């Protein structure tokens, strides 16, 4: 085996390893981006739910006499 063939084989292996690492980094980046988007949506929903809960608490605290008013929904 000549030195040229040996060098080409070594460069081929190095190129394959670098290609694998590059692809792995791209996949990891895409996964992180998707996870970030999902978690941000969950945080937005939590903020919305907390705001609704706080609004109900403020309403009940400021007007306790209206707590048992008829809201139009029949639960019988």
ABEGO torsion letter per residue (X at the ends): XBAAAAAAAAAAAAAAAAAAAAAAAAAAAAAAAAAAAAAAAAAAAAAAAAAAAAAAAAAAAABAAAAABBAGBBAX
